[in-house]
Amino acid sequence: MSWCIYLTHPEVTIDPSVPVPDWGLSAVGHERAKAATELPFSHELGAVVSSAETKALETAQAFVERFGMSHEIYEDLHENDRSATGFLPQEEFEQTANMFFANPDVSVRGWERARDAQERIVRTTRQALTGYKADLPVLFAGHGAAGTLLMCHLMGVAISRELDQERGGCWYRFQKDWLTTKAGRGLRWTEV
């Protein structure tokens, strides 16, 4: 079976005056993205796929620069759409994110429904993989909620924030066929 890595972007420069999708990595985030290229599986990767959000692009770029691998960008791999609220202070964001995961069929405060975001991410992950040989390991550089929604699908479990990462810059490895079989078990985030 062939495998993939889902890696979330690390720390970003938070600027309430800039749309969240345009936030870039902070100095610490750049260092952690670079450190991710040292993980044991990194030299086996054949391609990197990312969302079009700046922080995901910059995370992917660390791998492109080090290994010279191809990089494809898929708009629909973006984080859950939170544009209805824009930037939220940390405590308010966490409360809203809790409601997002707890009510997957409801648009919480105008956010994209978790169920819709999950379907979009799974569909686009499948679509991205059709462009590669079945045995080519692919890195997906993305986002925390998006990666958690994908993880829930791969494991065949209900959407839950209990599977969310504790901080950005985490990864998990999955088999490509789990997108269909949902046979992933025991998936957990590992910090870079």
C-alpha positions as CSV (number, residue, x, y, z in Angstrom):
1,M,0.0,0.0,0.0
2,S,1.2,3.5,-0.6
3,W,1.0,6.3,1.9
4,C,0.7,10.0,2.4
5,I,1.6,12.5,5.1
6,Y,-0.8,15.2,6.3
7,L,1.3,18.1,7.8
8,T,-0.3,21.2,9.3
9,H,1.4,24.6,9.0
10,P,3.3,25.7,12.1
11,E,3.1,29.1,13.9
12,V,1.8,32.1,11.9
13,T,2.1,35.8,12.2
14,I,-1.3,36.9,13.5
15,D,-2.5,40.2,12.1
16,P,-6.2,41.0,12.6
17,S,-6.0,43.5,9.8
18,V,-5.0,40.8,7.3
19,P,-7.5,38.1,6.1
20,V,-6.7,34.8,7.9
21,P,-6.0,32.9,4.6
22,D,-3.2,35.5,3.8
23,W,-1.4,35.0,7.1
24,G,2.2,33.8,6.6
25,L,4.5,31.7,8.8
26,S,6.2,33.5,11.7
27,A,10.0,33.2,12.1
28,V,9.4,30.2,14.5
29,G,6.9,28.7,12.0
30,H,9.5,28.9,9.2
31,E,12.1,27.2,11.4
32,R,9.6,24.4,12.3
33,A,8.6,23.9,8.6
34,K,12.3,23.6,7.8
35,A,12.7,21.1,10.7
36,A,9.8,19.0,9.2
37,T,12.0,18.3,6.2
38,E,14.3,16.4,8.5
39,L,11.6,13.9,9.6
40,P,12.6,10.3,8.7
41,F,10.0,9.9,6.0
42,S,10.8,13.2,4.2
43,H,13.4,11.8,1.8
44,E,10.9,9.2,0.5
45,L,8.3,11.8,-0.5
46,G,7.7,12.2,-4.2
47,A,5.4,15.3,-4.3
48,V,3.8,17.9,-2.2
49,V,0.2,19.2,-2.4
50,S,-1.1,22.2,-0.5
51,S,-3.9,24.5,-0.1
52,A,-3.5,28.0,-1.6
53,E,-3.4,29.7,1.8
54,T,-0.1,31.5,2.4
55,K,0.8,29.5,5.5
56,A,0.3,26.2,3.8
57,L,2.2,27.4,0.7
58,E,5.1,28.4,2.8
59,T,5.1,25.1,4.6
60,A,5.1,23.2,1.3
61,Q,7.9,25.4,0.0
62,A,10.3,24.2,2.7
63,F,10.0,20.7,1.1
64,V,10.2,22.0,-2.5
65,E,13.3,23.9,-1.7
66,R,15.0,21.0,0.1
67,F,14.0,18.2,-2.2
68,G,13.1,19.8,-5.5
69,M,9.8,17.9,-5.6
70,S,6.8,18.9,-7.6
71,H,4.2,21.1,-5.8
72,E,0.5,21.3,-6.7
73,I,-1.9,23.7,-5.2
74,Y,-5.6,22.9,-4.7
75,E,-7.9,25.8,-3.7
76,D,-10.4,23.4,-2.1
77,L,-7.9,22.1,0.5
78,H,-8.3,25.4,2.4
79,E,-9.1,25.5,6.1
80,N,-12.8,25.5,7.1
81,D,-14.3,28.7,5.8
82,R,-14.5,31.1,8.8
83,S,-14.8,34.3,6.7
84,A,-18.2,35.1,8.3
85,T,-16.5,36.1,11.5
86,G,-13.0,36.8,10.3
87,F,-10.4,37.1,13.0
88,L,-11.6,36.2,16.5
89,P,-9.6,36.6,19.7
90,Q,-8.2,33.3,21.0
91,E,-10.8,32.5,23.6
92,E,-13.7,33.3,21.3
93,F,-12.1,31.4,18.5
94,E,-11.7,28.3,20.7
95,Q,-15.3,28.4,21.8
96,T,-16.5,28.8,18.2
97,A,-14.2,26.0,17.0
98,N,-15.6,23.7,19.8
99,M,-19.2,24.4,18.5
100,F,-18.0,23.9,14.9
101,F,-16.8,20.3,15.7
102,A,-19.7,19.5,18.1
103,N,-22.4,20.5,15.6
104,P,-21.1,19.3,12.2
105,D,-24.4,19.8,10.4
106,V,-24.9,23.4,11.6
107,S,-23.3,26.6,10.3
108,V,-21.9,28.0,13.6
109,R,-21.8,31.8,13.4
110,G,-21.9,31.6,9.6
111,W,-18.9,29.3,9.3
112,E,-18.8,26.5,6.8
113,R,-20.5,23.4,8.2
114,A,-17.9,20.8,9.4
115,R,-19.7,18.1,7.4
116,D,-19.4,20.2,4.2
117,A,-15.7,21.0,4.9
118,Q,-15.0,17.3,5.5
119,E,-16.7,16.3,2.2
120,R,-14.7,19.0,0.4
121,I,-11.4,18.0,1.9
122,V,-11.9,14.3,1.3
123,R,-13.1,14.8,-2.3
124,T,-10.1,17.1,-3.1
125,T,-7.6,14.8,-1.5
126,R,-8.8,12.0,-3.7
127,Q,-8.7,14.3,-6.7
128,A,-5.2,15.4,-6.0
129,L,-4.0,11.8,-5.7
130,T,-5.3,10.8,-9.1
131,G,-2.5,12.8,-10.6
132,Y,0.2,10.6,-9.1
133,K,1.4,7.0,-9.4
134,A,-0.3,4.8,-6.8
135,D,2.9,4.0,-5.1
136,L,4.2,7.6,-4.9
137,P,4.3,9.0,-1.3
138,V,2.6,12.4,-1.2
139,L,2.8,15.2,1.4
140,F,-0.3,17.3,2.0
141,A,0.6,20.7,3.6
142,G,-2.6,22.0,5.2
143,H,-4.4,23.1,8.2
144,G,-5.5,21.9,11.7
145,A,-9.3,21.6,11.3
146,A,-9.0,20.4,7.7
147,G,-6.5,17.7,8.8
148,T,-8.7,16.7,11.7
149,L,-11.8,16.3,9.5
150,L,-9.8,14.2,7.1
151,M,-8.5,12.1,10.0
152,C,-12.0,11.5,11.2
153,H,-13.0,10.3,7.8
154,L,-9.9,8.0,7.4
155,M,-10.7,6.4,10.7
156,G,-14.4,6.1,10.0
157,V,-15.4,7.9,13.2
158,A,-17.7,10.8,13.9
159,I,-16.4,14.4,13.5
160,S,-14.8,15.3,16.9
161,R,-12.4,17.9,18.2
162,E,-11.0,15.2,20.5
163,L,-8.8,14.3,17.5
164,D,-7.6,17.8,16.9
165,Q,-3.9,18.7,17.1
166,E,-2.8,20.6,20.2
167,R,-0.7,23.1,18.2
168,G,0.2,23.7,14.6
169,G,3.1,21.9,12.9
170,C,1.9,18.4,13.5
171,W,1.6,15.4,11.1
172,Y,0.2,11.9,10.6
173,R,0.7,9.2,8.1
174,F,-2.1,7.5,6.3
175,Q,-2.6,4.8,3.6
176,K,-4.2,6.1,0.4
177,D,-6.8,3.3,0.4
178,W,-8.2,4.6,3.7
179,L,-9.9,7.4,1.8
180,T,-12.2,4.6,0.6
181,T,-12.0,1.9,3.2
182,K,-12.0,4.2,6.3
183,A,-9.8,1.5,7.8
184,G,-7.4,3.9,9.6
185,R,-7.1,3.1,13.3
186,G,-5.3,4.8,16.0
187,L,-4.3,7.8,14.0
188,R,-2.7,10.6,16.2
189,W,-1.0,13.8,15.5
190,T,2.8,13.9,16.0
191,E,4.5,17.2,16.6
192,V,7.4,18.3,14.4
